[in-house]
């Protein structure tokens, strides 16, 4: 596969990657890993709510942290294996956690707001979708970007 020449702007990079279907294929792989993590996240979330705390925020953040760590490991070996060489690195984990912090913030805001208008399980489903969109975008285009695409040439 031939990589495109350096592209100056993020929208141009997004369009080029979509045109080459790289983003679509990675999104599918990320989503499949995400199914496992969603089960882990939801299980931990509802166990915490049922037995440990009544706080939606504490339950959501704790469940996210457990699922996010598993997601990093699985995505390093599958979705982003070309970028990681199938190896776990502290730098990538830190970036993955950073992107996840942005995603869990968006997810927590979504679950708290949505729970005002619907049952908690529905609010959690919306929060999971918000988290997926935010986390995949940052992970693909920032954390695990292909080597050689970190510099903009002008």
Beta strands, then each sheet from edge to edge (+ up, - down):
end
